[in-house]
């Protein structure tokens, strides 16, 4: 595939009960292919998107001493603002500045085990008088992303031949979704805004705002532009979806190289941290499609930090048994200083 296909939510919404299976089947073919698509006709108002990105840019232009009041190092739940170059992807520095947010579930006890349960907790927010409307607008926008993601999961449920509501039940009582609000300066030569990687969750909605730089790894091993047309979002598949579909859907490897200043947001739709990654009972035709594709048969998962330090490839690991452990592996790999600050004794 040399380009990213498009999926129209209006077509799905307007389809009759008899038409929907065909729409869902086409959707799954896109997910099975490159694992990226442009989401069009989603219904999110241009005005809200523009206001969202106005406030996002306003945040990143605040003085450092203001932003550092919500610095990630202050959060044992890995939430808050990160300075340029704070995150590692495959042990390489990412040339970006960002805010990390997640679903604000009630925290487990500080000594809860397994350790991944301690990811639940509060976000860090600026006081509203510092940047009026920021928290309200960001929360409204991300709630819309959650709704869109659930629509897409319902399409996927039908496309995979599963009973209606399967994914909504699977996501459990404490779904855990993430969001990264990102500022990319122009990427220095030979570096990356974010290095090649797979996402950990089910699916990701990406919202760039008029500046390119997002690239997807095509099945033939070439990098192609994944930037959407005006008004569209980008959606890509994650490692949890890969695990539970038995590699029928493969997590899409992607990167960002920004040639000018760029703002974007990534919303990562995820379930309860305790959700199992055991493959779902799918029709045998899905396993046959995997067997027929060397790319799908051989697809792995992002290497854990100890594997990277031992010299293993970027994509080397097997899946964790549950979503929380897969996510914990990501934090250990990407934020070793935060892990050492809050969890060194627990991991000794």
N, C-alpha and C positions, 0 to 999 in steps of 0.2 A: 504494500500500500504506500502510495507516494503522497497522500493527502489525508486530512482528518475528515471523517464523515460527519453529518449533522443529524440530530434527532429533534423532531418538533413535538413539544409537549402539547401544543394545540391539537395536533393530529390525534394524539392519544386521548385527550380530553373529549374531543368531538366524535370519536369512534363509537359505533354501536357495540353492544355485547358480542355480536357475531363477528365484527371487524377486529376487535381487540387482539385475539390470538395471533393474527397475521402481523399486526403492528409489533406485538411483543416478540415474535420470532425474529423479525428484522432487527429489533433492538439487541437481542442476544447475539446475533451475528456480528454486530458492531463490537460488542463487548468481547466476543471470542477472538476478533481480529486483532487490531492494533491496540485495543484497550483504551482508546481515547475517542471522544466525540465532542462536537460543539452542540450545546443545548440552546436551541432557538425557540421562539414563541413561548417563553417561560412565564410571561405576564408580570415580571418585576418592573415597576415603573422607572423610566430613565431618570426622573427627578430624584428618586430615592438613591439610586446608584450614584448620581452626581453629588448629592449632599454627603453621602457616605465617604466618598473619596476626597471631598473638600475637607472634611474633619480629619480623615486619615493623614492627609498631607499637613494639616495644621498641627497634628500631634508631633509628627517627625521634625517639624521646624522649631519645636519648643527647645529652650535651653537644656543642656545635658543635666544640670542640677535639678530641673523639674522632672525630667523623664526618669532619673535614677531613684526618685521616691517610690517608683513601682518596679524597680529592677528585679529581674528573675532571681538573683542571688538571695533576695528576701523571702522567697517562697519555697517551702519544702514540697510543694505540689507542682513545681516547674511552670509557674505562671508569671507573666509580667514582661517588661521591656528588656530586650537584649541589645547590648552595644554591637556595633559593626564587628563581624568576625567572631561572635561568641559561640556559634553553633558549628559542630563538625559533622560532615557527611562523609562516611567511609574514611574517617580519620583525616579529612582534608577540610581546611577552613572555608566556610561559605562567606562570600562578600556581600552581606546584607545585614540590615538592622530590622528588628521586628518586635511585635508584641504577641505573646502566646496567651490564648484564652482557652477555656474548656468548660464543659457542663459543670455547673456549680452544685454538685450533689453534696449532701451532708457528709462531712468527713468521717472515716472510720477512726477508731482509737489510734493514737500515735504509735503504738506498738503492734498494730494489726499485722497479721501474716496471712497469706504471702505479702511480700513487700509491695507488690503492684497495687494492692488495695489502698495504699496511702496516696495514690495519685488523685483520688477523690478529694475535693476541697474547694475553697473559694478562689476567685480571680482577684487580681489587684487592679484597682481603678483609681484614676485621678479624682480629686474632689471636683464636683461639677462646676464650681466657680472658676477653676483653672481653664477648662475648655468646655463651656456650656453646650449641652446637647450631645456630647461625645458618647457617653455610656448609653443613653437612650437610643441614639441612632444606630450604634454598632449592634446593640442587642436586638433591635427590630430587624435589622438586615440579616443577622445570623439566624434569627428565628425563621425568616423566609427561606434561607438556605436549607434549614432543617426540613421545612415543609416540602420543598422541591426534591430533596433527597428521598423523602419517604414516598413521593409519587414515583420516582424512578425505581425504588425498591419494589413497589407494587407491580410495575411493568415487568421487572425481572422475575418476580414470583410467578407470574403467568408464563413468561417466556421459558422458564426452567421446568414448567409442568408441576409446580408445587401447589399445595393447598393454599387458598386465599388466607392471608394473615400470617403465613409461616415466618417471615422475617420479623414482623412486629412482635410475635411471641418469642422468637429467638433472641431479640434484643434485650429482653428481661426487664426488671423493675427499675434499674438505674442506668439507662443508656449514657454513654460517655463519648461525646463528640468534641473535636478539637478545632481551633481556628488559629491561623497565623496571619497577622496583619503586617504586611512587609513593605519596606522601603529598600530598593536596590539602587545604590549609586551606579554609575557606569562601571562595568566590570573591567578590572585591570587585565591587560594582555596575559594570556596563559592561565587565568584563573576562571572561576565560575561564581555567579551570584548564588546559585546553589548547585552543588555537584551532582552527578548522575545518581539517582536513587529510585526506590520504589516506596510508595506510601504504605503504612501499616494497616489502615482500616478497610472498610468495605468499599466506599467510593468517595471521591474527592470532587468538590465543586471549586473551580478556580475562577477568580474574577480579576483579570488584568484590566487596566483602564487606559487603553489607547496607545500603549507603548509595547513593542514586541520584545522577544527574547526567550520565550518558552519553546523548548524543543522536545520532541518525543523520539524515542528510539524505535524505528520501524522494524518489522520482522526481518528485513534483509540486512540489518545492522547499520543502516545509515540514519543520521539525525535529520528530522524534518521539522519544519515550523508547525507548532501547534496553536499559534495565536489565532483567536477567533475573529469572525467578522464583527463589525460594530453592533453592540447590543446583545451579543451572545455570551454565554459562559462556556467554560471548558469543563468536561467531566472525564476523570480517569479512574481506572480500577485499582484496588489496593490488594495487599497481601492476604488479608483475612478472607476476602472473596475468593482469591486463588485457592486458599486452603480448603474452604468448605465446598467448593465446586470441583474438587479433585483435579485442579489445573485446567478445567474447561475455560475459565476466565483467568488470564495471566496478568499479574500486576504490571502496570505500564511503567517502564523506566523513562525518566525525564530529567531535564536540567534547565537552568536559566543562565543565559549569557546576555546581559543588558548592555546595549550600545549607547544608552542614555539613561538619565534618571527615570526610575520606573516604580510604580506603586501597584500592589496587587494584594489579594486576600485568598487564602486557601481554607476551605471548610472541609473537615474530614469527618464523615458520618460514621459513628461507631456505636457499639452496643455496650451493655453491662460488662464491666471488666472481667467478670467471671464466665463470660460466654465461651463455650467450647468451640474449638476449631475442627472438630470431627467432620469429615465430609458428609454432606446431606445425601439422602437416598434419592438420587436422580435416575431418570430413565437411562438404560444402558447406551442409548445413542450418544449421550454426552461423553461417556468414557471412551466410546469408539472414536469420537472426533479427536480426543486427546491422543489416543494410540496412533492415529493417522498423521499426527503432526509432531515432528522432532522438536520443534520449538516448545510446544506445550508439554510434551513428555519430560523434557529436561529442565524446565523452569524451576529455579530455586527461590530462595528468600534472602533478604539482606543479611549479611554476615553479622554475627554478634561481635562486640568489641574485642573479646579475647581472641576470636578468630582473626580479626583484622591485625591485631598486634602480633599474631603468630605468622602473619604473611599470607593468610588465605585470601581468595578472591573476594571482590565486593559482594557478589551474589553467590553465597556458598552454603548457607545454613539451611537446616530443616525448619519447618514451622514450629512455633511453640504450641503447647496444648490448649491455651486459651488466649483470648484477646488481651487481657491485662498483662500477661507475660510477654506477649509479642510487643506490646507498647512499652513495657519496662525495658526490654532489650533495646528499643529505640532510644530511650532516655539515657541509658548507660552508655550507649555508643556515641551519642551526640553531645551529652553534657557531663563529661566525667568530673568537672570541678564541682558542679552542683551535687552530684551523687556523693562525692567525697565529703562535701560540707555537711550533708544531712544524714547520710546512710553508711558512712565508713564503718562504724562499729557493727552494724547489722550485716554487712557483707564481708566482714573479716573471716 
